[in-house]
Amino acid sequence: MSVPEDEERLLPLTQRWPRASKFLLSGCAATVAELATFPLDLTKTRLQMQGEAALARLGDSARESAPYRGMVRTALGIIEEEGFLKLWQGVTPAIYRHIVYSGGRMVTYEHLREVVFGKSEDKHYPLWKSVIGGMMAGVIGQFLANPTDLVKVQMQMEGKRKLEGKPLRFRGVHHAFAKIIAEGGIRGLWAGWVPNIQRAALVNMGDLTTYDTVKHYLVLNTPLEDNIMTHGLSSLCSGLVASILGTPADVIKSRIMNQPRDKQGRGLLYKSSTDCLIQAIQGEGFMSLYKGFLPSWLRMTPWSLVFWLTYEKIREMSGVSPF
């Protein structure tokens, strides 16, 4: 018994604890991608909130007084009115979120692919299995990360509240967590979790499924090898598909998570994600579901590119097999 234990101690950490290692490696890659593309995420969130029809029920004058601005004008407005560094407002909980979310989804997807579903002898992985695996991975990863995502969305709107003359809700990340728990209890940290996991399921069906499918198709059916060119092409495809599938759910998610709440933690604008969807379409039109699509796509594509290139590279450097 002592020999195997001694041999195990000599193994690299990535082989002794493969799942924990993949969790940490994906978290590192996600942190790099988040820092590089966060201003686009902030711009996207601000765009999704403007013109919100349901605010009229609360007598909120912001909807009428705030001019509609596109992506570039929104980003420039943040710089001019709040300062350049405010483009990274909310980045701390966003990093917390992506460490948990990316780690959870990547470990879950690979476990489903390698252990539960399994690949065929020729390394072929059916698309339907990849779709199910991607959606399940997104649901699990996002449910775990919902508290940090809630804080991120609410902190991204603090600059807008300041410009509208409203009092700021939070002094920082830890104060935001404490206030949400004080007002809604532990359950309050999972406010909006239903539209959140719906979005995550769609985004990961686009991201994980597309990347895995395109990458292995290129490796098995073209002269391309498992290298940076293949990773780059696959990530560009996954970023586009994820944006198309995920933007409507992202709009609903952002609005539900940012809505005002009563003392019991219940939303004052929307009863459910379905109610939010109906109100958005009736009050603003179907295309309101694609508010923020351009910055979402422009953000998702470089995010996906940076994440997958970084993730594949650090796996290689750490002695972990390619994704």
Beta strands, then each sheet from edge to edge (+ up, - down):
end
